[in-house]
Amino acid sequence: MEYLELFLKSIFIDNMVFAFFLGMCSYLAVSKKVSTAVGLGAAVIFVLAITVPMNFLLDKYLLQEGALVWLGPEYASYDLSFLTFILFIATIATMVQLVEIIVEKFSPSLYNSLGIFLPLIAVNCAILGGSLFMQQKEFPSISHAAVYGVGSGIGWFLAILAIAAIREKIRYSNIPAPLRGLGITFILTGLMAIGFMSFGGMLTGGDEEEKTAPKTVEVKETKKEATKEVAENTNVSVIQ
């Protein structure tokens, strides 16, 4: 249940595009056709699914303060956190290069249609954001990081797939001239982000109820104590 909650939350609530607006360059440029959007979205899922767990291991066993204790007690005081961005980006660039080689080998047409945006995944802030959010959330295990990486990739994939399908349909619609192109795309993205915000209550409603329940008990106990004090004061006044 914990993994399912993390998976759904990373897709719908903490969506890279609609919650944090990360990876907007590729999102806007490659979303003109569904076919190219599917190809880039699949590449993003693959890169996030690999890089987030790998960067989790780097962060836990190399970058955190005291992470090098496994080399010996004399390394316990070492802090290599200043290398976080360099190593994270190096890992991402390596995986993107692997994806580029695979796509060029098995789907040359998709490789040509994606153009420069395929290697630009290496500097896609959604990819780096996944690793940085993983570090911020302090996941207890690599399996949590893997689930979060896959869910974040699927969330980005759904976002670009949805906007690509809409842009293909509205191409034949009578849109006012000033809004054609990126104008209507930004409006649609904002409306879709508002729609995705409605998913926020799916996994937070129970937590709010748990938080409010102890307050109700405290109020009841306070009322009982106040009633008891009033009764005691009344008895004392009657005796006097």
Secondary structure, DSSP 8 states (H G I E B T S, - for coil): -HHHHHHHIIIIIS-TTTTT--SHHHHHHSTTSHHHHHHHHHHHHHHHHHHHHHHHHHIIIIISTTGGGGG-GGGTT---GGGHHHHHHHHHHHHHHHHHHHHHHH-HHHHHHHGGGTGGGGG-HHHHHHHHHHHHHT-SSHHHHHHHHHHHHHHHHHHHHHHHHHHHHHTTS---GGGTTHHHHHHHHHHHHHHHHGGGGTTTHHHHHHHHHHHHHHHHHHHHHHHHHHHHHHHHHHH-
